[in-house]
């Protein structure tokens, strides 16, 4: 009974994780510039990968695999936002400008305020 419940829960988590990964892929293809693409890939990709690893943790009845899956989820949630932020900032500082449809550019005003006179 518990084994069947864990398998069904793992299947549901796997499907939702795959849908989030699909959403990230569609965002990378459809969005207009590097920054919005990176946002879609980092947010939906991290959630999708985390749900897939959680499905592995639920369906595998081995403690070692469970702990590795949980550590993988923590690693994804800690490193994905930081790396996306650093890549976006480096792209901006090297001259890659946002799309024309972008209304706010907070980094531009902040850099202009900190520029020496």
QUIRA-V212706 format. One record per residue. N is the residue number from 0. BURIAL is b if it has 16 or more other ideal C-beta (glycine too) atoms within 10 Angstrom, else e. Layout:
BEGIN
n->(N & N)
burial->(BURIAL & BURIAL)
END
This chain:
BEGIN
n->(0 & 1 & 2 & 3 & 4 & 5 & 6 & 7 & 8 & 9 & 10 & 11 & 12 & 13 & 14 & 15 & 16 & 17 & 18 & 19 & 20 & 21 & 22 & 23 & 24 & 25 & 26 & 27 & 28 & 29 & 30 & 31 & 32 & 33 & 34 & 35 & 36 & 37 & 38 & 39 & 40 & 41 & 42 & 43 & 44 & 45 & 46 & 47 & 48 & 49 & 50 & 51 & 52 & 53 & 54 & 55 & 56 & 57 & 58 & 59 & 60 & 61 & 62 & 63 & 64 & 65 & 66 & 67 & 68 & 69 & 70 & 71 & 72 & 73 & 74 & 75 & 76 & 77 & 78 & 79 & 80 & 81 & 82 & 83 & 84 & 85 & 86 & 87 & 88 & 89 & 90 & 91 & 92 & 93 & 94 & 95 & 96 & 97 & 98 & 99 & 100 & 101 & 102 & 103 & 104 & 105 & 106 & 107 & 108 & 109 & 110 & 111 & 112 & 113 & 114 & 115 & 116)
burial->(e & e & e & e & e & e & e & e & e & b & e & e & b & b & e & b & b & e & e & b & b & e & b & b & e & e & b & e & e & e & b & e & e & b & b & b & b & b & e & b & b & b & b & b & b & b & b & b & b & b & b & b & b & b & b & b & b & b & b & e & e & e & e & e & e & e & e & e & b & e & e & b & b & e & e & b & e & e & e & b & e & e & e & b & e & e & e & b & e & e & b & b & e & e & e & e & e & b & e & e & e & e & e & e & e & e & e & e & e & e & e & e & e & e & e & e & e)
END
